[in-house]
Amino acid sequence: MSILRNFPTSLVLTTGNQTNAAGVTDVNGDGWPDLVLMNNGNSDLSVFLNDEAGGFQVPYTFAVGVSPQQFRVADIDGDGRPDLVSVTSTGIEVTLNRTKK
């Protein structure tokens, strides 16, 4: 696709072990898209907050159950912030978003 040649640079992020899922959502409510990555090998989620300058901050990492397979973003507790729901080999886990509004 010719449109891909128009990107002037690429951004490489260091992720966890065996990253197997990725999502984009505004985690902290600042209006900028943040990245959420699931790392199967580490059994965790990494949240990269947008730095508002074309990059991302050092990730916040949250442990989840054994062998996570996928996640979804939803406001589980109705506070207006996106929470993370993870499917692991041992069940379903919810990580509630406690960032300041």
Backbone as JSON, one array per atom type, in Angstrom:
{
  "sequence": "MSILRNFPTSLVLTTGNQTNAAGVTDVNGDGWPDLVLMNNGNSDLSVFLNDEAGGFQVPYTFAVGVSPQQFRVADIDGDGRPDLVSVTSTGIEVTLNRTKK",
  "N": [[0.83, -1.17, 0.0], [0.64, 2.13, -0.88], [0.23, 4.23, 0.88], [1.52, 3.62, 3.26], [4.15, 4.29, 2.86], [4.27, 6.94, 3.42], [4.6, 7.43, 6.09], [6.78, 9.04, 8.19], [8.53, 8.18, 10.25], [9.1, 5.41, 12.47], [7.87, 4.0, 15.51], [9.28, 2.24, 18.08], [8.48, 0.12, 20.65], [9.43, -1.27, 23.76], [8.24, -4.25, 24.83], [6.48, -6.6, 26.96], [7.11, -10.13, 27.58], [6.29, -12.31, 24.99], [4.08, -10.85, 23.74], [0.73, -10.84, 22.98], [-1.67, -9.61, 22.39], [-3.23, -6.51, 21.58], [-4.48, -3.22, 22.21], [-6.2, -0.09, 21.79], [-7.05, 2.7, 23.65], [-8.37, 5.5, 25.48], [-7.01, 5.64, 28.32], [-6.52, 7.29, 30.6], [-8.2, 9.48, 30.32], [-7.4, 11.85, 29.06], [-7.85, 12.54, 26.48], [-6.13, 11.59, 24.57], [-4.98, 8.79, 22.63], [-4.12, 5.76, 24.21], [-1.97, 2.89, 24.64], [-2.64, -0.56, 25.18], [-1.24, -3.56, 26.07], [-1.16, -7.11, 26.02], [0.72, -9.51, 27.66], [1.6, -12.62, 27.28], [3.71, -14.34, 28.1], [4.64, -13.13, 30.43], [2.41, -13.03, 31.95], [0.87, -10.64, 32.23], [-0.48, -7.26, 31.85], [0.41, -4.44, 29.94], [0.34, -0.97, 30.09], [0.67, 1.72, 28.09], [0.87, 5.03, 28.38], [-0.04, 7.81, 26.41], [2.29, 10.28, 25.45], [1.66, 12.71, 24.45], [3.26, 13.82, 22.54], [3.85, 12.4, 20.32], [4.78, 9.95, 21.13], [5.14, 7.45, 23.73], [4.79, 7.0, 27.26], [6.84, 5.4, 29.83], [5.79, 2.08, 30.45], [2.99, 1.13, 32.55], [2.57, -1.75, 34.45], [0.5, -4.55, 35.0], [-0.24, -7.4, 36.84], [-1.87, -10.34, 35.7], [-3.97, -13.3, 35.48], [-2.75, -16.7, 34.92], [-1.28, -17.42, 31.81], [-2.54, -15.41, 29.92], [-4.94, -14.76, 27.38], [-6.61, -13.02, 25.89], [-8.05, -9.67, 25.92], [-10.5, -7.22, 26.85], [-11.83, -3.92, 26.67], [-13.83, -2.1, 28.83], [-16.25, -0.18, 30.65], [-16.61, -1.29, 33.54], [-17.35, -0.75, 36.24], [-18.91, 1.53, 36.06], [-17.88, 4.14, 36.37], [-17.08, 5.84, 34.41], [-14.54, 5.49, 33.4], [-12.31, 3.52, 31.39], [-12.1, 0.08, 32.02], [-10.2, -3.0, 32.31], [-10.72, -6.19, 31.04], [-9.66, -9.4, 31.35], [-9.04, -12.52, 29.78], [-7.94, -15.53, 30.93], [-6.05, -18.6, 31.37], [-7.01, -19.54, 33.72], [-9.37, -18.3, 34.29], [-11.54, -15.39, 34.29], [-10.47, -12.08, 34.63], [-10.79, -8.88, 36.14], [-9.46, -5.7, 35.81], [-9.64, -2.84, 37.45], [-9.84, 0.54, 36.53], [-8.13, 3.04, 38.07], [-7.19, 5.58, 37.61], [-6.8, 9.14, 37.92], [-9.47, 11.37, 37.25]],
  "CA": [[0.0, 0.0, 0.0], [1.47, 3.32, -1.0], [0.04, 5.12, 2.02], [2.48, 3.28, 4.29], [5.42, 4.96, 2.59], [4.17, 8.32, 3.86], [4.94, 7.56, 7.49], [8.19, 9.46, 8.2], [9.33, 7.41, 11.21], [8.34, 4.39, 13.2], [8.09, 4.02, 16.95], [9.48, 0.89, 18.59], [8.29, 0.04, 22.1], [9.84, -2.52, 24.4], [7.06, -4.84, 25.46], [6.71, -7.78, 27.79], [7.43, -11.39, 26.94], [5.23, -12.93, 24.2], [2.91, -9.98, 23.6], [-0.2, -11.55, 22.1], [-2.88, -8.84, 22.11], [-3.03, -5.07, 21.72], [-5.67, -2.4, 22.08], [-6.02, 1.36, 21.91], [-8.14, 3.38, 24.35], [-7.92, 6.61, 26.3], [-7.04, 5.09, 29.68], [-6.52, 8.3, 31.65], [-9.18, 10.52, 30.06], [-6.8, 13.11, 28.61], [-8.19, 12.76, 25.08], [-5.1, 11.0, 23.71], [-5.05, 7.32, 22.63], [-3.08, 5.03, 24.93], [-1.83, 1.49, 24.2], [-2.72, -1.63, 26.17], [-0.68, -4.79, 25.5], [-1.21, -8.3, 26.86], [1.97, -10.26, 27.56], [1.34, -13.99, 27.7], [4.87, -14.91, 28.78], [4.79, -12.53, 31.76], [1.09, -13.04, 32.59], [0.54, -9.28, 32.65], [-0.9, -6.25, 30.9], [1.21, -3.22, 29.96], [-0.39, 0.21, 29.63], [1.56, 2.8, 27.65], [0.14, 6.29, 28.27], [0.42, 8.71, 25.36], [3.02, 11.42, 26.0], [1.14, 13.89, 23.75], [4.31, 14.37, 21.68], [4.17, 11.41, 19.3], [5.35, 8.75, 21.72], [4.46, 6.89, 24.88], [5.55, 6.97, 28.51], [7.23, 4.08, 30.33], [4.52, 1.42, 30.73], [2.53, 0.6, 33.83], [2.35, -3.18, 34.24], [-0.43, -5.15, 35.96], [-0.29, -8.86, 36.77], [-3.15, -11.01, 35.49], [-3.86, -14.74, 35.69], [-1.83, -17.53, 34.15], [-1.46, -17.58, 30.37], [-3.61, -14.58, 29.38], [-5.18, -14.98, 25.95], [-7.21, -11.84, 25.26], [-8.65, -8.73, 26.85], [-11.46, -6.26, 26.32], [-11.93, -2.68, 27.42], [-15.22, -1.75, 29.12], [-16.44, 0.5, 31.93], [-17.27, -2.31, 34.35], [-17.92, -0.22, 37.47], [-19.76, 2.68, 35.79], [-17.29, 5.41, 36.8], [-16.69, 6.62, 33.24], [-13.17, 5.17, 32.99], [-12.23, 2.18, 30.81], [-11.48, -0.99, 32.8], [-9.66, -4.06, 31.46], [-11.22, -7.53, 31.35], [-8.71, -10.35, 30.77], [-9.35, -13.95, 29.75], [-6.72, -16.3, 31.17], [-6.31, -20.05, 31.42], [-7.64, -19.86, 35.0], [-10.64, -17.6, 34.44], [-11.67, -14.02, 33.8], [-10.04, -11.12, 35.64], [-11.11, -7.49, 35.87], [-8.54, -4.71, 36.35], [-10.38, -1.58, 37.49], [-9.05, 1.74, 36.25], [-8.16, 3.98, 39.19], [-6.53, 6.83, 37.26], [-7.56, 10.33, 38.28], [-10.23, 11.94, 36.14]],
  "C": [[0.88, 1.24, 0.0], [1.34, 4.25, 0.19], [1.06, 4.85, 3.12], [3.82, 3.96, 4.09], [5.42, 6.4, 3.07], [4.46, 8.51, 5.34], [6.42, 7.9, 7.59], [9.07, 8.65, 9.14], [8.46, 6.32, 11.81], [8.74, 4.49, 14.67], [8.19, 2.58, 17.42], [9.37, 0.93, 20.11], [8.78, -1.29, 22.61], [8.65, -3.05, 25.18], [7.46, -6.01, 26.34], [6.99, -9.0, 26.94], [6.18, -11.97, 26.25], [3.95, -12.09, 24.17], [1.97, -10.6, 22.58], [-1.5, -10.82, 21.84], [-2.57, -7.36, 22.35], [-4.35, -4.35, 21.54], [-5.32, -0.93, 22.26], [-7.25, 1.94, 22.58], [-7.56, 4.53, 25.14], [-8.05, 6.2, 27.77], [-7.22, 6.17, 30.74], [-7.41, 9.51, 31.38], [-8.62, 11.85, 29.62], [-7.09, 13.42, 27.14], [-7.18, 12.2, 24.09], [-5.2, 9.47, 23.76], [-3.84, 6.7, 23.33], [-3.06, 3.6, 24.41], [-1.94, 0.54, 25.39], [-2.24, -2.91, 25.48], [-0.78, -5.93, 26.5], [0.04, -9.11, 26.58], [1.79, -11.65, 28.14], [2.49, -14.56, 28.52], [5.1, -14.37, 30.18], [3.51, -12.6, 32.58], [0.75, -11.64, 33.13], [0.01, -8.44, 31.49], [0.02, -5.05, 31.05], [0.38, -2.09, 29.38], [0.63, 1.31, 29.34], [0.71, 4.06, 27.49], [0.79, 7.16, 27.2], [1.13, 9.9, 25.99], [2.64, 12.75, 25.34], [2.18, 14.56, 22.86], [4.73, 13.36, 20.62], [4.77, 10.13, 19.83], [4.52, 8.29, 22.91], [5.38, 6.89, 26.09], [5.98, 5.54, 28.83], [5.95, 3.37, 30.78], [4.27, 1.13, 32.21], [2.19, -0.86, 33.56], [1.5, -3.74, 35.38], [-0.45, -6.66, 35.77], [-1.73, -9.31, 36.52], [-2.93, -12.5, 35.66], [-2.91, -15.42, 34.73], [-2.24, -17.59, 32.68], [-2.62, -16.75, 29.8], [-3.72, -14.71, 27.88], [-5.73, -13.76, 25.23], [-7.74, -10.91, 26.34], [-9.63, -7.85, 26.09], [-11.46, -5.05, 27.24], [-13.41, -2.36, 27.59], [-15.27, -1.03, 30.47], [-17.27, -0.42, 32.83], [-17.98, -1.72, 35.57], [-18.7, 1.09, 37.3], [-19.21, 4.03, 36.22], [-16.83, 6.28, 35.64], [-15.28, 6.38, 32.75], [-13.12, 3.75, 32.43], [-11.48, 1.22, 31.73], [-11.03, -2.07, 31.83], [-10.16, -5.42, 31.94], [-10.33, -8.52, 30.61], [-9.25, -11.77, 30.84], [-8.04, -14.7, 29.89], [-7.07, -17.79, 31.21], [-7.0, -20.44, 32.73], [-8.97, -19.14, 35.22], [-10.64, -16.22, 33.81], [-11.29, -13.08, 34.94], [-10.39, -9.72, 35.19], [-10.08, -6.61, 36.56], [-9.26, -3.36, 36.29], [-9.42, -0.41, 37.33], [-9.21, 2.72, 37.4], [-7.4, 5.27, 38.89], [-7.42, 8.0, 37.65], [-8.27, 10.85, 37.04], [-9.72, 13.31, 35.83]]
}
